[in-house]
Amino acid sequence: MRILMLGWEFPPFIAGGLGVACYGLTKALDRLGHEVLFILPRPVDTSHSSHIKLLSPDAARRSLRLPRKRASAKRTPHSEDFDRDYTTTEFEHVVFKGVQASFSSPYPDFNHAPAGHPSLASTDPSLLDHPDPPGAATPPPIGIAQRGGAHYSGDLVGDADRYARLVVALARHESFDVVHAHDWLTYPAGIAIASVSGKPLVVHVHSTEFDRSGDNIHQQLYDIERRGMHMADRVIAVSEYTKSICVQRYGVPSAKVDVVYNGIDREADQPAPGAQIESKDKIVLFLGRITMQKGPEYFIAAAKRVLEKIKNVKFVVAGSGDMTTRMIELAAQMGIGSKVLFTGFLRGRDIERIFSMADCYVMPSVSEPFGISALEAIHHDVPVIISKQSGVSEVLTHVLKVDFWDTDEMANKIVAVLRHPPLSQTLRQHGPFQLRWLTWDGAAEKCLRSYARAAEQRRVLQMA
C-alpha cells in the first residue's frame, strides 16, 4: 500500500509533538512494507528523508508548472476547481506571515460532497454552518484579529488554504491508495486531494479546538475540524477521551472513529546507568508547551506546596508558549522564582539530558488528547505523575494520577516520589513493561486496518 500522508511537522525539520508522532508512524509503516509519500508545507532539503518520499515546495518549484486541464478518463465533481495552472512561488515561504489569506477555498464546498460520498447536509442540522448575511465582512485571519479561542500567531487559516493548493499541485499526479491527514491544518488539503483522486480519506485527530481553547473556541477552526471529520471516510482518535469529543462535540458517528494510541520508538538508547547528574537538589520536570491546555499554572501552584515540605527541590519548566511570561511572574509572586527554572524550548540531546536529571516528571494537563511525553519519561526511567484528564491515563497503570486542579494532591504525590525511594523504584521498574505494547508498529497496524475500512466504505458508497 502507498499512503499519501499530510502533516505540518516532520523531524528533523520540525520537532514538535505532532512531528514525533508522524515520524514514528511513518517509520513503522515502512518496517511493515508500506510506502509513505509525505508532503510538508515548507521548503526542506529532501535528501534528509530516508524511509519516506518527502515532497515540499522545493519540489514544486523544480516542476515549475503542472499541465493545464490534463484530460482524465474519470472526472470527479468540482475537478474543474483543480484543473488550472499552479504557480508555486506562493509556497516558497515557511509561514506566509503578512500574506492575506485567500478565502476562496481550493477545495469543494463541503456541503456538496463528491459523488458517492456522504454530504454534511445529511447530518444533524445544528452542526451545519450558519452563513453570514449578504455584505457581511470576511472574517479576519487568525493572529491578525482574534475571534475567541487559544492564542494563534500568523495567518493559520490562510496557511491551511495554501497548503491545500500545494498538496493538489504536488500530489494529484502521484500514485497512492489512501490519504492520511494529521490535525486540522491539513484537513482542507486532505479533502481536496481525496476529491480529485477519488481515494479514501482518513483524518487523524491529535488535538481538537476544545483541547486548545476550552469552551472559548475559534469558530473557523471548529468548522474546519468538523468538516474534516465528516468528509473523511474514517477518523482516527489518539484516545477514547478524544473519540468522545469527536462524537459529542462534532457529531461524528461513534462507529466511524477508530482509537489508535500513540507509541514510542524503543530503538533509541536509554541513558547509561549512573548518568544522572550529581546534585543535592531533587529535580521535578514539566516538559511541554506552556499553554492553557498543558496546565503550567497548576504545576507552579503544586511547586509552592512541595517547597513548604521539602527545600532542596528545583522545578524545571522546559518548553515555550504564550503563557511563559505569565508563569515566570506567577512563580515570582509566589516567592519561589529562584526554585523554578525556565529553560525555553528544548530539542534532541537537550531533552535526553533533562530527562536524565529528573527525579520526577509531572504532566498536569487540563485537556490532553494523549500525552507522548509521559511515555518518553517512562522510557528514560523517570517516575511519572499525570493528570486524569489525559488520554495516556487510559493505558498507563504504573504511574501516579491526579486531577489537574487538585494541586494539594499533586504536591502530595510529588513529595511521596521524592521522599520514598521504594515508591520511586517501583514506578521505575514497572513502568517500562507497559511500553512493550505501546509501540509505533502496533499503532501502524491499527492505522492499516482503518485504511482498509475507509477503502471499503468508499467502495460501497461509490457502488450505491
N, C-alpha and C positions, 0 to 999 in steps of 0.2 A: 504494500500500500504506500502511496505517496501523499503526504499531508502538507497542505498549504497552511502554515502557522503564522498568525498575525500577532505581533506584540510590540509594546512601546519600549521594552527593555530587554537587553541580552548581554551577559558578560562576554568578553571583558570590556565591552564598550560602555555599558550602563549597568551598575551593580546593585540596583535596588532589590527588595524582596521579591517583586514580581519577576524580575530578570533571573534571579536564582531559581525560581520555580520553572520558568521557561527553559532554562539551561538544563536543569536536572531531568525534566521530562523529555526534551529532545535527545539527550544522551541515552536515556533508557529506550526510547523508540528505536534509535539507531542500533543499540545492542540487540533488540528484538527483531532486527532485519527489515525495518521500515525506513523509507526516505522522508526527510523533512526539508521543505523549502520555507525559509523564514524571511519575512520582509520587515526591515527596520525603517523608521521614519526619518533617519538622519544619515548623512554620508559617513561611511566607515570603510576601513581597509578590509575588504572581504577576504584577503589572503589569510586573515586570522581565523576564519571559520574552518573547522576541521570535520566534524561529524555531520554537518548540515550544508546545504547550499544556501548561502546568505545573499539576499538581494537588498540593495539600499539605493538612495537617489544617485549615487555614483554610477550604478549600473544603468539607471535610466538616462543619465547624461551621455553615457557611451553609446546607447542605442539611438540617441537624438530624438527621433520621432517614430511613432508607430504608423503603419499604413492607414489611410483614411478609408472608412467604410469597407473593410475587407469582407467579402461575401462569405457567408457560412451556410451550411446545409440546414441548420436548425437555428432559428432566431427566437429569443425569448421576449416577452413583453418588456417594453422600456429599453430594449437593447439599443435603440437609436440614441438613447441618452449617453451611450458609451462609445458609439462609432464616430469619433471626432479626432482631430489631431490632438496629441497630448504633448505640449511643450513641457520640458522637465526642469527648467531653471527655477520654477517656483518651489521646487523641493530641495533646493540647494542648501538652505539654511536649516539649522538644527531646530530652533524653537519658533521661528517665524514671528518673533516679537515685533510689535509695531505694525504688523500687516493686518489690515481689516479682513475679517473672515468673509468668505463668500457664503451667504446663507441660502443661495440657490443650490440645493444639495445635489451631488452627482449620483446619489443612489435613489431608487424609486420611491414614490410616495408610499409610505408604509401602510396606508390603509387600502392600497391596491396592490395586493401581493401577486407575484408571478403565477402563471398558470400552474395548477396542481398544488399550490401552497396555501395553507390556511390564512385567511385575512384577519386583521385585527378587528374588522367590523363584526366578526362573529364572537368577539369576547365581550365580557361584561361592559356595558356602555359607560359605566363610571370610570373605566380605565382609559377611555379614549380621550384624545385631545379636545380641548375647547378652543377653537381657533379664535384669534384676535379679530375684532371687528374691522371692517374696511378702514384704511387710513391709519391703523394703529402703528406705532413706531416699531421698528425692528429691534428685537432685544439686543442689548449691548453684549459684546463678547465678555466671557468670564475673565476676571482680572482687570478689566478696564472699568467696569461698573458692577458692583456686587448686587445680586438679587437674592440674597439668602444663601445658606449652605456654608460649607467649610471655606477656608482661605484658599484661593486658587490664584496662580500667577500666570501671566501670559494669556494668550488667546487660545485656550484649550479646545473650545468647540470648533473654532476655525481650523486648528491643527488636525482635529479628527476628520474634518471635512476634506482637507488637503491630503491627509493620509489615505482616505478612501480613493481619491483620484490617483494617487501614486500607486496604490495596490492594483487598481484596474489597469493602469498603464503597464505595470511590470508583469502582472501575472495572468492577464486574460488569455495569452497565447502559450502559457506554460501548461504542462500536463500534471494533473493531480486528481485525487479521488475524493477528498473531503477538505473543508475549510474549518480551521480551528482558531477562533478569535478570543484573545485574552483581555478581559475587562473592557469598560465602556469606551475607551478611546479608540478601540479597534472594531467595535460593533458596526458602525456605519460602513467601514471597509469590508467587513465580513458579509454584510447584507448585499453590498454592491457586487462583489465578485461572485457570490453564490448565485445572484440573479443572472449575471452574464453567463456564467459557466453551466448553470443547472446542477451544480454539485451540492451535496448536503452541507448544511452549516451547523457547527457545534460552537456554542459560546461558553466560555469558562469564566465563572463568577468568582473572582478572588476577593472582591470587596464590593459593597454597594454604597449608594449615596447616604443611606441611613447609618452605615458604619462610620462614614467620614464626617457627617454633619448632624447626626442625631435626627430629631424631627424637623430641624430648620433646613430642609433640603433645598437644593437648587433645582428648580422645575425643569430646566432644559436638560440637565444631566439625568434626572429621573426619567424623563421622556426617552432619552437615548437608550438608557439601560432597559427600560420596559420594552421598547420596540425591538431591541436586540434579542431579548429573551423570547418574545412572542414570535418573531420572524425565524428564529432558529428551529432546526429540526429536533435538536436535543440541547439541554442545558446541563452543564457540569458545575456543581457547587462544591466548595472545598470542605464543607462540613454540614452536618444535619442542621446546625444553627443557621447557616447561610441558606440552606434549602428552605427552611421555614420562612425566611424573609422573602425569598423569591415567590413562594406560594402565597403568603399572606399579604405582602405589601405590593407585589407586582402582578398578582393574579395569574401566575403560571400554574398550569395543572401539575399536581404533585407527581403524577406518573411520567411526566416529561423530564423530570430533574434527576440526574444521577449524582450521587455523592462520591467524590474521589478525594480522599485525604492526600495532602501533600506528603512528600517523603524527604529523605535526606541522602546525600551522597556519601556512602560509607567507605568510599575509596580514599578519602582524604586522611592524612596522617593525624593520629591523636597527638596531643602534646606529650613529649617524652616524660617518663616518670621522674619526679623530683624537679621538674622545670619551673615549679611555682616560685615566684619572686619572694625572697625573704623580706618580711616586714612585720612590725609589731601590729600594724593595722589590719583589721579584717576588711575585706572589700565586698560591698554589695553592689551589684551591677544592674542598671537599666540600659537596655540596648534597643533602639528603635527610633522612629520619627517622633519628635517632640511636638505632638499634636493632640487635640482633644481626644481623638479615638484611642490613643495609647495610654491615657491616664497618668501623665507625668506628675500632675499636682498631687495625686494620691500617693505616689512614690515619695515625694518630698514630705508630705504630711506624716507618712509612716516613718521616714527617716528621723524626724523630730522626736517621735515616740521612742524609737530604738535608742537614740542618743541619751535619753533620760535614764536608760538602764545600763548601757554599755558605752564607754567613752572612746575606746580605741577602734572606731569604725569609720571608714570613709565610704561615701556613696558616690559611685561613678555614673554619670549620665552620658552615655555615648550615643550621639545622633544629632540631628538638626531638625528644625521645623519652625512653624510660625509662633510657637509658644516658648521658644528658647529664652528670650529676654524676660518674659514674664516669670519663668521658672527660676532664673537667676535672682530676680528681685524677690520672689517668694522665699527662697532659701535665706537670703539676706535678712528679710523682715522677720523670719522665724529665729534668727540668731545662729543659724547653722551654715552660713555661707562658706566658712573655711572647711567644713566637713563634706560639702557636696561639690564634686569636681565635674565640670562640663568639658568634654573632650572635643565636641564637634563631630562631624561626620567621619566615620571610620570605614576602611575597606581592607580587604586582603589580609596580610600578615598582622596588621594592627588589630583586627578583630580577633585573630587567634591569640595574640598577646594579651588582650584584655580578658579573654575567657580564661587564660592560664593564670591570671592574677586573682580571679574572682573566687570568693568563698560561698557566694550565694547569688543566684540570678532571680530577679523579680520581674514578672510581666503583668502589670496592673491594668490591663486594657479594659476600657469601658465597653468597647464593642470590637471584637477580634474575630473575623471570619475563620481564620485558622491560627497561625502563630508559629511560623517556621523557626523563629529564634529560640523557642523553647526546646525544640529538637536539637538545634545547634549547641545549646548549653549542655544538654544531657550528653551529646556526642563528645563534648570537651570536658566531661567528668565534673560538671558543676551541679550542685543541688539546686532544684528549681521550685519556685513558688509562682503559681499562675492564677489569674482571675477565673472565676467560674463562668464569666461571660465571654469565654473564648472557645472557638471550635476545637482547638487541640485538647481542651479539657475532656472532650468526649472520648479520647483514645488513650490518654495518659493516666495511669493509676499510681505509679511510683513517683509522685510529685505532691507538693502541698497545694491545696486550693483554697481560695478565699474570695468573697465578694469584693469587687474593686473598691466599693465605697466604704468598706469596713476597715479603716486604717488602723484601728486598735488591734484587730485580729491579724492584719497583715504584719504589723510590728511584732506581735507575739510570735508569729511563725518565723520571722527573721531572727529574732532573739533565740528561739529554740534551735534553729540550724547552727547559729554561731556559737552557742554555749554548750551544746550537747553533741560531742563528736559521734556517738553511736547513731544518732538520727541522721546526721550528715553522711556518715559512712553507708548507712542502709540505702539512702537515696542514691548515692553514687554507685553502689553495687547493683541495685535492681533496675535503675532507670534504663541502662543500655539494652536490656533484654527486649524492651518494647520497640526499640528501633529496628529490630530484626525484620519485622513485617511492615514497618513504615518506610518503605523504600520507593525510589522513583520507578524501579522496574514494576513494582506492584501497581503504582499509580498509572503507568503507561499501559499496562494490560487492561485496566478498567477503562481507560480512555478509548482503547481499541474497541471494547465492547460498546461504548457509546457511539463510536463512529459507525459500527455495524447497525445499531438500532436506527441511527439517523438515516443511513442509506436505505434501509428497509422502509422506513416511514416515507421517505421521499419517493421511493419506487411505488408504494401503494397509492400515494396521493396523485402521482402522475398518471396512474392507470385508472383512477376513479373518474 
